[in-house]
């Protein structure tokens, strides 16, 4: 499988694949590239409807020109000991792309990703600016959106400085919101059943839809309640050194 940056010819093939309405996985298969590579390439260069191969190639060249080896990770975000810096950057790009596909703007997705991979789960505005190499205004706007969505919260430090914290419980709230949305969808569908009649094809179709989303919504809510504590589970404790045996061996003094 080829590695390294995408070539201009590969970008042209991506553009042609998008024009033919091919799935990212199919385009990646034709290029012999990972699907994540194609997805990330498209999402960072205009999305499926705005992607242009020539502009994507130019943007990549510009990013490579601006990138300085000494500022890869930015201020306040050193790579943990023993961690592959290049692999972590690749992971962050994949995570950011996935969040963008779920509906977050790119900057908000990048900020949330950075908070999740930070060891403490929290960073200051200055640390985010340094790590992402963007303006303070961009970080402020992204954080405001994430806070509105309940995905991050602010913590006040000494003085006026704030830290932004990735709120793990937000995933629980997101699942509960999805369950509520399903319940509302089922209710609206059943209103249509009452209007059209159960004995009509349209009424039967809406009733089946209502039953389906009801079942899925209830399953999501039940699973979210059962699994909520998993969001607050810390890393496993490291075992301490073994205690020395007593004078008589592992069972204590000899009798």
VEXLO-470702 format. One record per residue: residue in one letter; z, x, y of N, C-alpha, C in turn. Coordinates in steps of 0.02 Angstrom, whole numbers, padded with zeros to 5 digits, always signed. Each point is the difference from the previous one (the first is absolute). Last residue first. Layout:
! VEXLO-470702
AZXYZXYZXY/...
END
This chain:
! VEXLO-470702
X+03108+00340-01132+00066-00023-00021+00020+00039-00062/X-00166+00053+00225+00006-00005-00073+00070-00023-00017/X-00118-00064+00237+00040+00051-00035+00003-00013-00075/X-00209-00116+00107+00064+00019+00031+00037+00050-00043/X-00224-00088-00043+00049-00053-00009+00068+00016+00029/X-00193+00152+00000-00016-00060+00039+00050-00056-00007/X+00097+00242-00046-00067-00025-00009-00010-00065+00037/X+00207+00120+00006-00014-00012-00071-00070-00025-00013/X+00084+00049+00223+00015+00058-00043-00018-00009-00072/X-00140-00152+00167+00070+00021-00002+00011+00058-00047/X-00237-00040+00128+00039-00025-00056+00072+00025+00006/X-00157-00040+00219+00014+00049-00053+00043-00031-00055/X-00176-00144+00147+00068+00024+00004+00013+00049-00057/X-00245-00041+00119+00044-00021-00056+00070+00029+00008/X-00152-00054+00218+00005+00051-00053+00047-00023-00055/X-00118-00197+00131+00037+00059+00020+00003+00051-00057/X-00200-00189+00052+00061+00015-00040+00033+00064+00023/X-00138-00167+00162-00011+00059-00041+00063+00015-00040/X-00086-00248+00086+00045+00056+00014-00015+00058-00047/X-00189-00181+00080+00052+00012-00050+00043+00060+00018/X-00111-00145+00197-00022+00046-00052+00055+00011-00051/X+00013-00234+00123-00007+00069+00021-00026+00044-00056/X-00032-00272+00061+00025+00047-00051-00012+00071+00023/X-00063-00220+00099+00057+00036+00029+00031+00048-00050/X-00183-00151-00047-00020+00029+00065+00055+00043+00030/X+00029-00129-00201-00039+00061-00013-00020+00034+00065/X+00112-00214-00009+00044+00058+00000-00037+00065-00013/X-00113-00214-00010+00016+00022+00068+00042+00064+00001/X-00098-00145-00187-00014+00072+00009+00023+00028+00067/X+00024-00234-00068+00026+00039-00056-00006+00075+00012/X-00091-00153+00158+00073-00005-00002+00030+00045-00054/X-00234-00018+00012+00025+00037+00058+00076-00001+00001/X-00113-00127-00164-00003+00072-00015+00028+00041+00057/X-00017-00234+00031+00050+00015-00053+00001+00075-00015/X-00163-00080+00152+00068-00006+00029+00053+00020-00052/X-00225-00008-00073+00010+00055+00047+00072-00002+00027/X-00067-00177-00137+00007+00062-00039+00014+00059+00045/X-00050-00208+00098+00067-00002-00030+00013+00064-00041/X-00215-00026+00093+00050+00008+00052+00071+00001-00028/X-00181-00045-00147-00001+00069+00022+00054+00013+00053/X-00029-00222-00076+00025+00042-00054+00004+00073+00022/X-00097-00153+00150+00071-00015-00009+00031+00048-00052/X-00231+00003+00032+00035+00038+00052+00075-00014-00002/X-00135-00118-00158-00007+00072-00009+00041+00038+00052/X-00015-00235+00015+00041+00020-00057-00001+00075-00010/X-00141-00091+00165+00070-00007+00020+00046+00023-00057/X-00232-00009-00044+00015+00054+00046+00074-00001+00020/X-00081-00177-00128+00003+00061-00040+00018+00060+00043/X-00037-00202+00111+00062-00004-00039+00009+00063-00043/X-00202-00027+00121+00056+00017+00044+00067-00002-00037/X-00193-00067-00118-00006+00071+00019+00059+00022+00043/X-00020-00227-00058+00021+00040-00058-00002+00075+00017/X-00083-00149+00162+00072-00006-00007+00027+00041-00057/X-00233-00010+00030+00031+00038+00054+00076-00003-00005/X-00125-00131-00150-00008+00071-00015+00034+00043+00052/X+00101-00243-00039-00063+00029+00024-00004+00073-00020/X+00190-00151-00034-00053-00014-00049-00069+00025+00024/X+00207+00012+00130+00006+00043-00059-00059-00008-00049/X-00008-00038+00274+00013-00035-00062-00001+00048-00060/X-00021+00033+00251-00062-00008-00038+00009-00039-00065/X+00186+00046+00151-00054-00028+00040-00061-00017-00041/X+00189+00109-00097+00018-00068+00020-00055-00034+00039/X-00028+00224-00058-00002-00041-00060+00016-00072+00017/X+00020+00160+00169-00070-00016-00014-00007-00043-00062/X+00210+00082+00054-00018-00050+00051-00073-00022-00011/X+00080+00176-00129+00021-00066-00026-00011-00056+00051/X-00046+00225+00061-00047-00021-00052+00019-00069-00026/X+00144+00102+00154-00061-00022+00033-00051-00025-00052/X+00199+00094-00082+00015-00063+00035-00064-00028+00033/X-00009+00212-00103+00004-00053-00050+00012-00068+00033/X+00003+00191+00138-00068-00013-00024+00000-00057-00051/X+00207+00077+00077-00035-00038+00052-00071-00018-00021/X+00125+00140-00141+00028-00067-00001-00033-00045+00052/X-00058+00228-00007-00028-00036-00058+00026-00072-00002/X+00090+00141+00162-00070-00015+00017-00033-00038-00057/X+00216+00083-00034+00001-00057+00046-00071-00022+00018/X+00025+00194-00129+00018-00059-00039+00001-00063+00043/X-00036+00206+00105-00059-00018-00039+00015-00062-00042/X+00177+00093+00119-00047-00032+00047-00063-00022-00037/X+00157+00124-00120+00026-00067+00013-00046-00038+00047/X-00050+00225-00042-00012-00040-00060+00024-00072+00010/X+00043+00154+00172-00072-00012-00004-00016-00044-00061/X+00221+00077+00031-00016-00053+00047-00074-00018-00002/X+00070+00182-00130+00028-00063-00027-00018-00058+00046/X-00058+00210+00073-00044-00019-00056+00026-00064-00033/X+00126+00104+00173-00059-00036+00026-00046-00022-00056/X+00198+00138-00023+00008-00071-00014-00059-00041+00026/X+00022+00238+00040-00021-00016-00069+00004-00074-00015/X-00037+00137+00232+00046-00050-00028-00025-00022-00068/X-00023+00225+00169-00038-00042-00046+00049-00047-00036/X+00041+00109+00248+00019+00003-00071-00044-00047-00040/X+00028+00146+00251-00033-00056-00032+00008+00007-00076/X+00148+00086+00229-00034+00018-00062-00030-00064-00029/X+00078+00085+00265+00000-00047-00056-00034+00031-00060/X+00134+00078+00250-00050+00011-00051+00008-00050-00058/X+00137+00035+00205-00049-00054+00001-00051+00005-00057/X+00254+00098-00018-00045-00001+00057-00048-00058-00005/X+00083+00060-00229+00037+00017+00061-00049+00005+00058/X-00101-00152-00177+00039+00061-00008+00040+00012+00063/X-00114-00231-00121+00015+00038+00060+00042+00061-00018/X-00191-00148-00140+00071+00020-00001+00012+00045+00060/X-00196-00197-00099+00021+00054+00045+00074+00014-00010/X-00198-00098-00179+00053-00019+00047+00019+00062+00040/X-00222-00108-00163+00043+00054+00023+00055-00028+00045/X-00148-00149-00106-00010+00056-00045+00041+00062+00020/X-00037-00233+00102+00060+00011-00040-00005+00059-00048/X-00156-00088+00175-00013-00021-00069+00061+00009-00045/X+00008+00073+00225-00014-00072+00002-00010-00028-00070/X+00020+00231+00025+00065-00032+00010-00008-00076+00001/X-00194+00130-00010+00036+00004-00064+00069-00033+00005/X-00130+00016+00198-00031-00045-00048+00038-00001-00066/X+00070+00152+00163+00014-00068+00023-00030-00051-00048/X-00047+00228-00035+00069-00017-00019+00017-00071+00020/X-00209+00086+00067+00002-00009-00073+00069-00021-00023/X-00030+00055+00228-00035-00062-00016+00003-00015-00074/X+00090+00205+00075+00040-00056+00025-00032-00067-00018/X-00118+00200-00048+00057-00009-00045+00041-00061+00021/X-00176+00061+00140-00026-00024-00064+00056-00013-00050/X+00053+00097+00209-00018-00070+00008-00026-00030-00066/X+00048+00234+00016+00061-00042-00006-00016-00074+00006/X-00197+00156-00093+00037-00009+00062+00064-00041-00011/X-00101+00157-00197-00026-00055+00040+00044-00007+00062/X+00019+00137-00219-00042+00028+00054-00035-00055+00040/X+00165-00005-00190-00064-00035-00003-00049+00025+00053/X+00222+00092-00018-00026-00001-00068-00070-00029-00003/X+00121+00005+00208-00018+00067-00024-00033+00000-00068/X+00080-00204+00088-00054+00025+00043-00023+00068-00024/X+00188-00093-00105-00062-00035-00020-00059+00025+00041/X+00211+00082+00057-00020+00026-00065-00064-00032-00025/X+00098-00080+00199-00027+00067+00011-00024+00030-00066/X+00111-00208-00004-00067-00007+00029-00032+00069+00008/X+00178-00009-00192+00000-00018+00071-00072-00008+00024/X+00085-00048-00258-00025+00052+00045+00008-00025+00071/X+00070-00056-00286+00003-00016+00072-00025+00060+00040/X+00033-00005-00240-00025-00067+00011+00001-00021+00072/X+00058+00216-00114+00054-00043+00026-00022-00072+00008/X-00156+00164-00078+00057+00001-00045+00055-00047+00023/X-00259-00048+00051+00053+00042+00028+00062-00004-00044/X-00194-00135-00037+00000+00064-00035+00051+00049+00029/X-00028-00221+00092+00017-00007-00071+00002+00068-00035/X-00065-00015+00229+00071-00017-00008+00020-00003-00073/X-00227+00034+00054+00039+00059+00017+00075-00013-00008/X-00150-00181-00031-00006+00050-00054+00044+00060+00014/X-00017-00160+00169+00040-00025-00056-00002+00048-00059/X-00136+00050+00187+00071+00006+00017+00044-00022-00059/X-00233-00030-00020+00017+00072-00002+00074+00011+00015/X-00087-00219+00018+00001+00021-00070+00021+00073-00006/X-00034-00087+00214+00061-00029-00029+00007+00020-00073/X-00197+00065+00109+00058+00036+00026+00065-00026-00028/X-00206-00110-00062+00006+00068-00026+00062+00036+00025/X+00009-00266-00025-00043+00046+00037+00013+00072-00022/X+00047-00201-00174+00030+00037+00055-00053+00041+00037/X-00038-00139-00204-00004-00033+00065+00031+00037+00059/X-00044+00059-00241+00044-00058-00002+00004-00035+00067/X-00122+00201-00028-00035-00052-00038+00043-00063-00005/X+00095+00190+00099-00053-00027+00043-00037-00056-00035/X+00158+00120-00123+00034-00044+00049-00051-00031+00048/X-00080+00158-00153+00021-00060-00036+00034-00049+00048/X-00060+00212+00083-00060-00041-00013+00019-00066-00034/X+00170+00160+00032-00021-00029+00064-00059-00047-00010/X+00069+00126-00184+00050-00051+00015-00019-00037+00064/X-00131+00185-00060-00011-00055-00047+00048-00058+00014/X+00027+00199+00124-00064-00033+00019-00013-00061-00046/X+00185+00135-00050+00012-00038+00061-00063-00037+00022/X-00017+00149-00182+00038-00061-00019+00012-00044+00062/X-00099+00209+00034-00047-00044-00036+00034-00066-00018/X+00133+00167+00093-00044-00027+00051-00051-00048-00032/X+00140+00117-00145+00039-00049+00037-00043-00032+00054/X-00090+00177-00124+00005-00059-00042+00039-00055+00036/X-00015+00210+00104-00066-00032-00001+00002-00065-00041/X+00196+00134+00008-00015-00029+00064-00066-00038+00000/X+00179+00044-00199-00069+00020+00016-00020-00036+00064/X+00257+00070-00073-00047-00055+00003-00069+00026+00022/X+00215+00124-00019-00032-00010-00064-00052-00056+00000/X+00175-00013+00193-00011+00060-00042-00031-00019-00066/X-00050-00157+00210+00057+00019-00041-00017+00058-00045/X-00123-00034+00235-00007-00020-00070+00061+00021-00039/X+00015-00058+00264-00019+00053-00046-00006-00026-00070/X+00023-00106+00242-00018-00027-00066-00023+00056-00047/X+00059+00011+00245+00051-00041-00031-00017-00026-00069/X-00205+00073+00150+00071+00014+00012+00044-00047-00039/X-00246+00051-00098+00029-00021+00063+00075+00012+00003/X-00181+00046-00171+00048-00054-00011+00033-00023+00063/X-00172+00169+00007-00021-00049-00050+00048-00058-00005/X-00028+00210+00147+00026-00066+00021-00017-00054-00050/X-00068+00233-00016+00071+00005+00016+00030-00067+00018/X-00237+00029-00049+00042+00009-00059+00074+00000+00015/X-00181-00140+00141+00026+00069+00002+00047+00009-00059/X-00215-00175+00083+00058+00013-00042+00020+00073+00003/X-00194-00098+00111+00063-00006+00036+00059+00022-00041/X-00219-00002-00094+00001+00047+00055+00067+00000+00036/X-00043-00156-00172+00007+00067-00029+00005+00052+00055/X-00045-00222+00063+00069+00007-00024+00012+00069-00028/X-00218-00053+00068+00044+00005+00057+00073+00009-00022/X-00162-00039-00164-00010+00066+00028+00047+00011+00060/X-00005-00213-00095+00031+00047-00046-00005+00071+00026/X-00110-00172+00117+00072-00005+00008+00037+00049-00045/X-00236-00017-00020+00019+00031+00063+00075-00001+00010/X-00088-00112-00186-00009+00072-00008+00022+00037+00063/X-00001-00235+00006+00054+00024-00044-00005+00076-00009/X-00170-00109+00119+00061+00003+00039+00059+00025-00042/X-00207-00031-00109-00006+00054+00050+00063+00007+00042/X-00015-00176-00163+00004+00066-00031-00002+00055+00052/X+00102-00247+00033-00065+00032+00011+00006+00073-00023/X+00145-00258-00009-00009+00069-00023-00071+00024+00014/X+00115-00223+00037-00018+00044+00056-00014+00072-00019/X+00067-00184-00150-00052-00030+00042-00023+00047+00056/X+00174+00061-00160-00060-00018-00037-00056-00028+00043/X+00175+00166+00121+00007-00055-00048-00066-00019-00031/X+00060+00183+00167-00031-00063+00021+00007-00058-00047/X+00082+00228-00048-00062+00008+00039-00035-00067+00013/X+00200+00039-00136+00015+00041+00058-00062+00008+00045/X-00011-00126-00204+00051-00030+00042+00015+00042+00062/X-00155+00079-00166-00026-00060+00034+00052-00027+00049/X+00061+00186-00135-00056+00018+00043-00025-00060+00041/X+00164-00033-00168+00028+00033+00058-00054+00018+00051/X-00069-00092-00206+00038-00049+00038+00027+00031+00064/X-00106+00142-00153-00049-00044+00033+00037-00050+00044/X+00133+00141-00131-00037+00040+00049-00049-00043+00039/X+00122-00094-00180+00042+00009+00059-00036+00040+00054/X-00099-00029-00215-00006-00060+00042+00040+00007+00064/X-00094+00221-00121+00053-00050-00009-00011-00060+00047/X-00218+00131-00080+00058+00014+00042+00054-00051-00016/X-00245+00020-00063+00045+00039-00042+00060+00024+00041/X-00183-00151+00069+00010+00066+00032+00040+00048-00045/X-00041-00224-00069-00066+00029+00011+00004+00070+00032/X+00199-00125-00031-00028+00018-00065-00068+00034+00009/X+00105-00090+00190+00033+00061-00022-00028+00024-00067/X-00075-00206+00083-00025+00054+00042+00030+00066-00022/X+00084-00189-00104-00068+00013-00022-00032+00056+00041/X+00216-00075+00059+00002+00033-00065-00070+00017-00025/X+00029-00126+00200+00016+00071+00009-00002+00038-00067/X-00156-00213+00017+00072+00013+00003+00012+00075+00009/X-00227-00119+00092+00030+00027-00060+00075+00009+00009/X-00191-00086+00150+00060-00038-00018+00030+00023-00067/X-00189+00093+00132-00016-00039-00060+00059-00040-00025/X+00027+00143+00185-00053-00046+00019-00021-00044-00058/X+00154+00172-00040+00031-00054+00038-00051-00052+00021/X-00080+00192-00108+00038-00041-00046+00034-00059+00035/X-00111+00162+00129-00049-00041-00037+00036-00047-00049/X+00131+00157+00117-00027-00050+00047-00049-00047-00035/X+00083+00182-00122+00053-00049+00011-00025-00055+00046/X-00142+00182-00036+00003-00043-00059+00055-00053+00006/X-00019+00161+00169-00057-00044+00003+00000-00047-00060/X+00160+00167+00005+00016-00053+00049-00058-00048+00008/X-00031+00188-00135+00046-00047-00033+00019-00057+00048/X-00130+00176+00085-00040-00040-00047+00044-00051-00035/X+00102+00156+00144-00038-00049+00039-00041-00045-00047/X+00218+00101-00111-00058+00027+00035-00035-00055+00039/X+00271+00028-00074-00063-00035-00012-00056+00033+00040/X+00212+00150-00074-00020-00053+00047-00065-00033-00022/X+00142+00113-00196-00015+00018+00068-00021-00060+00042/X-00051+00017-00269+00059-00001+00044-00021+00017+00071/X-00114-00106-00250-00003+00043+00059+00062-00007+00042/X-00014-00026-00270+00000-00043+00060+00000+00044+00062/
END
